[in-house]
Amino acid sequence: MSMIPFQFRNAVVAIGTRQSQGQESWLATGFIVGKKLKDDPSRSNVFLITNKHVFAGRDLVWIRFNKKGGGVEDKSVTLVKAGVKRYSVHPNPAIDIAVCELHGGKIEKSDVLFSWLDIDDHAITLADMQATGIDEGCIAYAIGFPMGIVTGQIKAPFVRMGCIARIDDAYKGVGDSSYY
């Protein structure tokens, strides 16, 4: 039995571009997160998160999903429209994070396996990590498409297991913990 729920793997997407001849070039990994609206829990805001260098200088990227009946389908994500960026980056230039809102309802109505990580249920704060005993040596997983490796007619991210090597400085608030 897998330690990682299937929906988590479906929330991880390959991000790529297309050349003028339609040839795909897969660049990076992204993951989809969301938050249910307080006034209407049947609706959610959904976001694609990746590294800001992946979006830099691009007006459009493609994200890959598995189709419900087999195969894959790529969905376009407009990053710049009428000269206006539709994504946000971390204000600290040393932190390589970007976030772009998706039209989750549109994607859900299509024929793809669409999952997202619920910020309220699938995320944990640094204080909660410390309180629950997460420290050096705890098992951690990385899920993604290293070096843009995307093959065949199924979106299948690589899953790697490792362990937390260092986190105590972040708990104590010493040093530069922006890399955690």
DANORPE-V547351 format. One record per residue. N is the residue number from 0. RES is the residue in three letters. SS is DSSP state (H for helix, E for strand, - for the rest). PHI is phi as a letter, one per 20 degrees, with the letter a starting at -180 (* if undefined). D_FIRST is the distance of its C-alpha to the first C-alpha in whole Angstrom. Layout:
{{N	RES	SS	PHI	D_FIRST} {N	RES	SS	PHI	D_FIRST}}
This chain:
{{0	MET	-	*	0} {1	SER	-	f	4} {2	MET	-	f	7} {3	ILE	-	d	9} {4	PRO	-	g	10} {5	PHE	H	g	11} {6	GLN	H	f	14} {7	PHE	H	f	14} {8	ARG	H	f	14} {9	ASN	H	f	17} {10	ALA	-	f	19} {11	VAL	E	e	19} {12	VAL	E	c	22} {13	ALA	E	e	24} {14	ILE	E	d	28} {15	GLY	E	b	31} {16	THR	E	c	35} {17	ARG	E	c	37} {18	GLN	-	f	40} {19	SER	-	f	43} {20	GLN	-	e	42} {21	GLY	-	n	39} {22	GLN	-	f	37} {23	GLU	E	e	34} {24	SER	E	c	33} {25	TRP	E	e	30} {26	LEU	E	d	30} {27	ALA	E	a	28} {28	THR	E	d	25} {29	GLY	E	c	25} {30	PHE	E	c	23} {31	ILE	E	d	24} {32	VAL	E	c	24} {33	GLY	E	b	26} {34	LYS	E	b	28} {35	LYS	E	f	29} {36	LEU	-	f	33} {37	LYS	-	f	34} {38	ASP	-	e	37} {39	ASP	-	b	35} {40	PRO	-	f	31} {41	SER	-	f	30} {42	ARG	-	d	31} {43	SER	E	b	30} {44	ASN	E	e	31} {45	VAL	E	c	29} {46	PHE	E	c	29} {47	LEU	E	e	28} {48	ILE	E	d	28} {49	THR	E	b	28} {50	ASN	-	e	31} {51	LYS	H	f	35} {52	HIS	H	f	36} {53	VAL	H	f	34} {54	PHE	H	e	36} {55	ALA	-	g	39} {56	GLY	-	m	42} {57	ARG	-	d	40} {58	ASP	-	e	41} {59	LEU	E	b	38} {60	VAL	E	c	34} {61	TRP	E	d	31} {62	ILE	E	c	28} {63	ARG	E	d	25} {64	PHE	E	c	23} {65	ASN	E	f	21} {66	LYS	E	e	23} {67	LYS	-	g	22} {68	GLY	-	e	23} {69	GLY	-	o	22} {70	GLY	-	n	24} {71	VAL	E	c	25} {72	GLU	E	b	27} {73	ASP	E	d	29} {74	LYS	E	d	31} {75	SER	E	e	34} {76	VAL	E	c	34} {77	THR	E	f	38} {78	LEU	-	e	38} {79	VAL	E	c	42} {80	LYS	E	c	44} {81	ALA	-	l	48} {82	GLY	-	m	48} {83	VAL	E	d	45} {84	LYS	E	f	42} {85	ARG	-	d	39} {86	TYR	E	c	37} {87	SER	E	d	37} {88	VAL	E	c	37} {89	HIS	-	f	37} {90	PRO	-	f	40} {91	ASN	-	e	40} {92	PRO	-	f	41} {93	ALA	-	e	39} {94	ILE	-	d	35} {95	ASP	-	e	34} {96	ILE	-	c	32} {97	ALA	E	c	33} {98	VAL	E	c	32} {99	CYS	E	c	33} {100	GLU	E	f	33} {101	LEU	E	d	31} {102	HIS	-	e	33} {103	GLY	H	g	29} {104	GLY	H	f	31} {105	LYS	H	f	32} {106	ILE	H	f	29} {107	GLU	H	f	27} {108	LYS	H	f	30} {109	SER	-	e	29} {110	ASP	-	e	27} {111	VAL	E	d	24} {112	LEU	-	e	21} {113	PHE	-	d	22} {114	SER	-	c	20} {115	TRP	-	b	21} {116	LEU	E	e	20} {117	ASP	E	f	22} {118	ILE	H	g	24} {119	ASP	H	f	25} {120	ASP	H	d	21} {121	HIS	H	d	19} {122	ALA	-	c	22} {123	ILE	-	b	24} {124	THR	-	f	27} {125	LEU	H	g	28} {126	ALA	H	f	30} {127	ASP	H	f	27} {128	MET	H	f	25} {129	GLN	H	f	27} {130	ALA	H	f	27} {131	THR	-	e	24} {132	GLY	-	n	24} {133	ILE	-	f	23} {134	ASP	-	b	25} {135	GLU	-	g	25} {136	GLY	-	n	22} {137	CYS	-	f	19} {138	ILE	E	f	16} {139	ALA	E	c	17} {140	TYR	E	c	15} {141	ALA	E	c	17} {142	ILE	E	c	17} {143	GLY	E	r	20} {144	PHE	-	c	22} {145	PRO	H	f	24} {146	MET	H	l	27} {147	GLY	H	m	27} {148	ILE	-	f	25} {149	VAL	-	c	24} {150	THR	-	c	24} {151	GLY	-	m	25} {152	GLN	-	d	24} {153	ILE	-	b	21} {154	LYS	-	e	20} {155	ALA	-	c	17} {156	PRO	-	f	17} {157	PHE	E	f	17} {158	VAL	E	c	14} {159	ARG	E	c	16} {160	MET	E	d	15} {161	GLY	E	b	18} {162	CYS	E	b	20} {163	ILE	-	f	22} {164	ALA	-	e	26} {165	ARG	-	b	28} {166	ILE	-	b	28} {167	ASP	H	g	31} {168	ASP	H	f	34} {169	ALA	H	f	33} {170	TYR	H	f	32} {171	LYS	H	e	36} {172	GLY	-	m	37} {173	VAL	-	d	39} {174	GLY	-	m	39} {175	ASP	-	e	38} {176	SER	-	e	34} {177	SER	-	f	34} {178	TYR	-	e	32} {179	TYR	-	e	29}}
